[in-house]
Amino acid sequence: MGRNVLITGGSSGVGSATVCRFATAGDKVWFTYRTGKERARSLVRSLEEKQAEARAFKLELGDLRSHQNLLDALPGPVDVLINNAALGSKTVENYAPASRQAQDLAFMRVDALGPLWLTEALLEGMKDRGYGKVLFVSSVGGVFSQFPQFRIAEAMAKAAIAYLTKQLAAELVHTPVDVAAVCPGAVDTPMLRASTLNGMADEERWRFVAGLPKSRLIEPEEIAEVLWWLSSAPSQVMHGAVIDTSMGLGVHPGLLTGGVTVGSGGRRD
């Protein structure tokens, strides 16, 4: 029988690819969205046509009342939690347009505190039932590398997720709950296009992609496949791992720091 899987930020990008990967494999997938209601509905319909099961729920990540509304609405216990939703360098401007300081607070509340609070709300149930997988999607920036002009508060929030992964893994080392995180680089998502690619001329965009590891963008489905494997039984040996899934950007940040400024690689809404 399929597991109950909760994926935050599942209406586009890495989140959407992850929803599809788990749902088509037979899991019952519940995913959240904030502004992408129509995208979420379209995704649910497309999966229904494939006889896959998925449901969408609105969530204001980092708002405790919204968290409780989600938990009350879920049709069952959560076996696998994938903390994927976060703000990026462009979406934060719409989320908190008042000031840069307001945006800094939003990064911390949505990207760091939201995943912490949601995970804490679900952990006891996982331990009681004797099974649980908690996965986080962070970023190569702030965890494995530093990039000039990257939003500092955003990178701090990504670094906080890496710490959270390790701290939870330490606390849960003698429990049936496994914890791990992935840190993507430049993933071909609406977020990356909005923050970086859309502002480039054709030649500049070509040079940007050519300079990336393997001279290409990472596909959302590639990160989804890593998350799928991390939810499997053999992945238990990865408990506590914070994994560089940037295709080499984490070990060679100069590919970007020498020229083009990137906003947020592979973030999602």
N, C-alpha and C positions, 0 to 999 in steps of 0.2 A: 504494500500500500504506500502511496505517496506521502511525503511529509508536508507539514504546514510551513510555508516559507513566507516570511515578511521581508519585503525589499523596499527601502525608502528611496524616494526619488526615482520611481520606475517608469515615468512617462516618456523619457527620451534618453539618448546617449547610452552610456554604460548601463544605466538602470534598465532601460528598455530591452537591451540585448540580454541582460541577466534574467529579466522576467521571462523572456522567450526561451532561454536555455533551460531554466528549471521547469517551466510549465510544460514544454513539449517533452520533457523527460518523465512526466507523470506526477510531479509534485503539485500540490494545491498552492497557488501563489497569490498572495495578497500584497499589493504594492500601493505606495502613497504618491501623491502629487500635491503641488501647491498651487500653481497657476495653469498647469497643463491639463485641464479637465477634458478638453476635446481630444487631445492626444491620448489620454488615458482610456477614454471610451473607445477610440479607434483601435487601440492595442488589445483591449478586452475582446472586441468583436473579431479581430483577426485571429486571435487564439481560439475563440469558440469555433471558428470555421475549421480549425485543425483538431477539434475535440480535446483541446487543452483547457484547463480550468484556471481562471485568473479573475480577481476582483480588485477594483480600485477604490481607495479611500483618501479623502482630503486630509492633509496634515500640515500644520504650521509647526515645523520642527523648532524646538526650543521654547515652545509655549506649553506650559504644563496642562492647562485646561484642554488644549487641542490634543495633547498626548493622551489624556484620560478619555476623551471622546473616541479616539481611535481604539484604545484598548477595550472600551465598552462595546464598540461596533464589530470587532473581530469575531468571526463565527467559531473560533476554537483556539486552542493553545498554539503557541509558536514553537516549532522545532528548530528552525533555522532563521536567524536574524542577520540580514545584510544591511549594514549602515552605509548607504551609498549617497544619500542626498546631501547637498551642501551648496553654499553660495560661492560664486566665482567673482572675478574682478569686474565683470559687467553686470551680472544679475544683482549684485549687491547695490548698485547704483539705483536700481528701481525699488529694491527692497527697503532701503534706508536713504532716501535722497537728500535728507536735511543737511548732513555734514559728513566729512570724512570720519570724525570721531563716532558718529552714529553708525557708520558703516563698520568701523572697527568693532563696536559692540555687537553688531549683527553677526559678523564673522565668528566671534567667540560663542555667541548664544546658539547659532544654527549649526556651525561646523563642528563645535567641540562639546558644548553642554547638551545639546539636543541628543546626539548619539549616546552620551553618558546616561542621561535620564531614561531614555527609552530602553537601553540595555539593562539598567538596574531594575526597571519595572518587570522585565521578562526573565531575569536570571533565576529567581527562586523557583518558578514553575518548571524551568528546564531541569534544575537540580532534583526537584521532587519527582519528576517523571523519568529521570535516569538517562536523559539524552538532550544534547543541545549543541548547536554550532553558532558561534557569533563571529561574523566577519565584518571588517571595516575596510572602506575604500578611502585612502588618504591621498597623498601626492608625493612625487619625487622631490618637489620643492618644499623645503622646510624640514624634510626628514633625511634625505640622502645628499642633497645639494642645496646650495644657495644661489639665487639668481638676482643680479642687480635689477632694481626697480620692480621686483616682484612685490606685491602688496604685503607689507610686513605682518599685519594682523592676520591675513589669510594664511601665510606660511606658519605663523605661530599656532594657529588652530590646527593645521595639518600635523605639526609636530606634536601637539597635544594628543591627537588621535594615536600616534605611534606610542606615546607614553601610556595612554589608556589601554592599548592592546597588551603591552607588556605587564602592566600592573594587574589587570584582570587575569591574565594568564598565570601570574604568580599566585594570586589568591585562589584560583580555581584548579590548581595543579593536581589536587587529589579528588576532583569531582568529574562527572561524566560530560562536562561542558568543555568544548574546544574553542579556542580563540586565536584568530590570526588577522593580519592586515595586508593589503596590497597597496602599492604606491605607484600608480601609473605615471607616464610622462605625457607626451603629446599624442593624445587620443583624438581621432577624428569625430568630434561631437559638435552639436550646436553651440555648446559653451566655448570650445576652442575657436570655432569659426567666428563667434561674436567678439571674443576678446582679442583675437590675433589675426586670423586669416582674412576676414572680411575687410579689414582696413588696409590690406596690401594690394598693390598692383600685381598683375599677372606675373611679371618677371620676378618681383620681390617674393611672391608666394612660392614660385618655383625654387628660388634659391633657399628659402627657409626650409622647405620640405627636403630638398637635396642635401642640406646640411645636417639633418636629423640622423640618428643612428639607423643604419640600413637604408638611408635615403628615402624614408617613407614615414607616414603617420601610422600609429597603432590603430587597429580597428576595434570598436567597442566589443565585438564578439570575442576577440582574443582575451580581453580582460574577463569577460563573462565566463569563458572556458576555465580560466584560472580559478575563479570563484567557485565554479561547479566542482572542480577537483578538490578544492579546499573544504568543501562540504561532504566529501566522501570519507569512508572509513579509513583508507590508507593514509589520509592526510593528518591523522592524529599525531604523527611524529613532528608535525609543523606547529604544534601548540606553542603559542607565544611568538611565532615568527612575524616579523615585519619585512615584507618581501618587496624588493626593488623590481617592479614590472615595467620599467621605463625603456626597455630594449637597449640599455647601455648609456642612456643620458645621465643616470645617476653617477656613473663612474667617469663620465666625460662631459661635465657641464659646460666646458669651454665651447662646445658646439653651438651653444646659444649665447653664452656670456660675451662672446667675441663680437656680436653684432646685433641681431634682432632681439627685441624685448618680447617675451611671451607673457601673457596675462595669466591664464589658468589652464593647465593641460588636463583635459579629460574630466572636467567637473560636470555636474549634472543638476537638473531641476526635477 
